[in-house]
Amino acid sequence: MTTRVHHLDCARMRPLGAVHPKVAPAVLVSHVMVVESSDRLTLVDTGFGRGDAERPERLGATGRTLRAELSYERTAHAQLGELGLSPGDVTDIVLTHLDLDHAGGIKDFPNAVVHLHEHELQAARGRPSLKEQQRYVPPQWTPAPQWRTYKPVEGGGDGWMGFDSVEIISDVVLVPLSGHTRGHCGVAVRRPDDAGWFLHAGDAIFDASEAGSSSSCPWGLRAYQHLIKMDGTAWAQNRERLRELRAGHDDIEIVASHDTAQFERLAGVSVT
């Protein structure tokens, strides 16, 4: 059973083009969840890692565009220590996807099993398109960690809340939400004391309001999402399913990786 959930920002970014709030926020976070249970310590995504801070040039043109604040202090490895947790005790990393701002910390946790969709690992290894050559940075996760891949069937089955899914460990569920990438997933985490769920939706949405009846997502972020998505049909369908999920379940918080205001509320901090 989940005993505690922490919210970390492990990739504070000030992207090029953020000239006005209606275009794009001045600051974007990369929301990492730390899930404590009686016998496991799990990360949902990792943000950037120590290797990125030491060698920012490996992030290429995409990294330069994101203008991330790369430092050891920002990494999940460092922030776990501030929480009184040992990075060596991380047993599992569950990834929404392998984009460079989500997977940079994998090698910081060598004892962890890394869980993800089979199609995501295939795409990241092969990088068959220009978009995938730009978004995936193999040095972030080579030599290979302890991968564990899954291929849950998409199509509205009877798994988690009507989504086809696979339970990774107790109270942590992988939910396919492809579109942004070929194997993009959400990660559902039961809240402590059985008080509902978090659904970390990764980059299926960039602003939490996009899962509601009306979106306040800046137009620049909306355009960027269209630019980098891999499958437009799946992307649109899964966003509609997220809207239906939110409308029908008040006890589910749908987490958008880069929504700074939502992160501030959940983490109880101010991002500047």
C-alpha positions in Angstrom: 0.0 0.0 0.0 1.2 3.5 -0.8 2.3 5.3 2.4 3.5 8.6 1.0 3.8 10.5 -2.4 6.3 13.3 -2.9 6.3 15.7 -5.8 9.6 16.9 -7.3 10.6 19.2 -10.1 13.6 17.6 -11.8 13.9 19.7 -15.0 13.1 23.4 -14.5 13.0 24.8 -18.0 12.8 28.3 -19.5 12.1 27.5 -23.2 12.8 29.7 -26.1 9.7 31.4 -27.3 8.2 32.1 -23.9 7.8 35.8 -24.6 4.3 36.2 -23.1 2.1 34.0 -20.8 -0.5 33.6 -23.6 2.3 32.1 -25.8 4.0 29.8 -23.3 4.8 29.9 -19.5 8.1 31.5 -18.6 8.9 28.4 -16.5 8.1 24.7 -17.1 8.7 22.0 -14.6 9.2 18.3 -15.1 7.0 16.7 -12.5 8.5 13.5 -10.9 6.5 11.5 -8.4 8.2 9.6 -5.6 6.0 6.8 -4.2 6.8 5.3 -0.9 5.3 2.0 0.2 6.1 -0.5 2.9 8.7 -2.4 0.8 9.4 -0.3 -2.3 10.6 3.1 -3.4 9.3 4.1 -6.8 9.9 7.0 -9.1 7.4 8.0 -11.8 9.8 9.5 -14.4 13.2 11.0 -13.5 13.6 14.4 -15.1 17.2 15.3 -16.0 20.0 13.5 -14.2 23.5 13.9 -13.0 24.9 13.0 -16.4 23.0 15.8 -18.0 24.3 18.3 -15.5 27.8 17.1 -16.1 27.5 16.9 -20.0 24.7 19.2 -21.1 26.0 19.1 -24.7 24.7 15.5 -25.0 21.2 16.9 -25.0 21.8 18.5 -28.4 19.6 21.1 -30.1 16.4 20.0 -28.2 18.2 20.6 -24.9 19.3 24.1 -26.0 15.8 25.0 -27.0 14.4 23.8 -23.6 17.0 25.9 -21.7 16.9 23.7 -18.7 18.5 24.6 -15.4 20.9 21.7 -15.2 22.5 21.2 -11.8 23.0 18.3 -9.4 20.7 20.0 -6.8 17.8 19.8 -9.3 18.2 16.0 -9.9 15.9 13.4 -8.3 19.1 11.8 -6.9 19.8 15.0 -4.8 16.2 15.7 -3.9 15.7 12.2 -2.5 18.5 12.9 -0.1 16.8 16.1 1.1 13.7 13.9 1.8 15.8 11.6 4.0 15.6 8.8 1.3 18.5 6.9 -0.1 18.9 6.8 -3.9 20.3 3.4 -3.5 16.9 2.2 -2.1 15.0 3.1 -5.3 13.5 -0.2 -6.4 11.5 0.8 -9.4 11.3 3.6 -12.1 8.0 3.7 -14.0 8.3 5.8 -17.2 5.7 7.7 -19.0 8.1 7.8 -21.9 11.8 8.2 -22.8 12.0 11.8 -23.9 15.2 13.5 -22.7 13.5 15.6 -20.0 11.8 12.5 -18.5 14.5 9.8 -18.7 17.8 11.6 -17.8 18.1 10.3 -14.3 17.7 6.6 -15.1 21.4 5.8 -14.6 21.4 7.6 -11.2 19.5 4.6 -9.8 21.4 1.4 -10.8 19.4 -0.8 -8.4 16.1 0.1 -10.0 14.0 -2.0 -12.4 12.9 0.4 -15.2 9.3 -0.2 -16.4 7.9 1.1 -19.7 5.9 0.2 -22.7 7.5 -2.1 -25.2 6.9 0.2 -28.1 8.6 3.1 -26.3 11.8 1.2 -25.8 11.7 0.0 -29.4 11.3 3.6 -30.7 14.0 5.0 -28.5 16.5 2.3 -29.5 15.7 2.5 -33.2 15.0 6.3 -33.5 13.5 5.7 -37.0 12.4 9.3 -37.6 13.9 12.8 -37.2 11.6 13.6 -34.3 12.8 10.5 -32.5 16.4 11.3 -33.2 15.9 14.7 -31.5 13.8 13.6 -28.5 15.7 10.5 -27.4 19.2 10.6 -26.0 20.6 7.1 -25.7 23.6 8.1 -23.5 21.0 8.8 -20.7 20.2 5.1 -20.5 23.2 3.2 -21.8 24.7 0.9 -20.8 21.2 -0.6 -20.5 19.5 -0.6 -17.1 17.2 -3.4 -15.9 14.5 -2.9 -18.4 11.1 -4.5 -18.0 8.7 -3.9 -20.9 5.0 -4.3 -21.2 2.5 -4.3 -24.1 -1.0 -3.7 -22.6 -3.6 -3.6 -25.3 -5.2 -0.2 -26.0 -8.9 0.1 -26.8 -11.1 0.7 -23.8 -10.9 -2.6 -21.9 -11.9 -3.4 -18.4 -8.6 -2.6 -16.6 -7.9 0.6 -14.6 -11.0 2.9 -14.8 -11.9 1.4 -18.2 -8.5 1.8 -19.6 -6.5 -1.3 -20.7 -3.6 -1.4 -18.3 -1.1 -3.5 -16.4 -0.3 -3.3 -12.7 3.4 -2.9 -12.3 3.6 -3.2 -8.6 0.9 -2.8 -5.9 -1.0 0.5 -6.4 1.1 1.5 -9.4 -0.5 0.9 -12.9 0.8 1.5 -16.4 -1.9 3.0 -18.6 -1.2 3.3 -22.4 -1.8 6.9 -23.7 0.1 6.8 -27.0 0.3 9.7 -29.4 2.9 12.0 -28.0 5.3 9.1 -28.6 4.7 5.6 -29.9 4.7 4.0 -26.4 3.7 6.9 -24.2 1.8 5.9 -21.1 0.2 7.3 -18.0 1.1 6.0 -14.6 -1.7 5.6 -12.1 -0.7 5.7 -8.4 -3.1 5.1 -5.6 -3.0 7.8 -3.0 -2.2 7.1 0.6 -5.1 5.9 2.8 -7.0 4.9 -0.4 -8.0 8.5 -1.0 -8.3 8.2 -4.8 -5.6 8.2 -7.4 -3.0 10.3 -9.2 -2.8 9.7 -12.9 0.6 11.0 -14.1 -0.3 11.6 -17.7 3.2 12.5 -18.8 3.0 14.6 -21.9 -0.4 13.5 -23.1 -1.4 16.9 -21.9 1.0 19.9 -21.2 -1.5 21.8 -19.0 -3.9 20.2 -16.5 -6.8 22.3 -17.8 -6.6 20.3 -21.1 -8.2 17.4 -19.2 -11.2 19.6 -18.3 -14.1 21.0 -20.2 -12.2 24.2 -21.2 -8.5 24.6 -21.7 -6.4 27.5 -20.6 -3.2 26.1 -22.2 -1.2 28.9 -23.9 -1.4 28.7 -27.7 2.3 28.3 -28.1 2.3 25.1 -25.9 -0.7 23.8 -27.9 1.2 24.4 -31.2 4.3 22.7 -29.8 2.3 19.6 -28.8 1.0 19.3 -32.3 4.6 19.7 -33.7 6.2 16.9 -31.7 3.4 14.3 -31.5 4.0 11.0 -33.2 0.4 9.8 -33.8 -2.2 12.5 -34.2 -5.2 10.2 -34.1 -4.1 8.3 -31.0 -3.1 11.6 -29.3 -6.5 13.2 -29.9 -8.4 10.0 -28.8 -6.5 9.6 -25.6 -6.9 13.3 -24.7 -10.6 12.9 -25.1 -10.5 9.8 -22.8 -8.7 11.9 -20.2 -11.4 14.5 -20.3 -14.1 11.8 -19.9 -12.1 10.3 -17.0 -11.8 13.6 -15.2 -15.5 14.4 -15.7 -16.5 11.1 -14.1 -14.1 10.9 -11.2 -13.6 13.6 -8.7 -11.1 11.5 -6.8 -8.6 11.3 -9.6 -6.0 14.0 -10.1 -4.6 14.0 -13.7 -1.0 15.2 -13.5 0.5 17.1 -16.4 4.3 16.8 -16.4 5.0 20.4 -17.3 2.2 22.3 -15.6 3.9 24.6 -13.2 0.8 25.8 -11.3 -0.4 22.3 -10.7 3.0 21.3 -9.4 3.2 24.3 -7.1 -0.2 23.3 -5.6 0.7 19.6 -5.1 4.2 20.1 -3.9 3.4 23.2 -1.7 6.2 25.2 -3.2 6.6 28.3 -5.3 8.4 28.0 -8.7 10.3 31.1 -10.0 
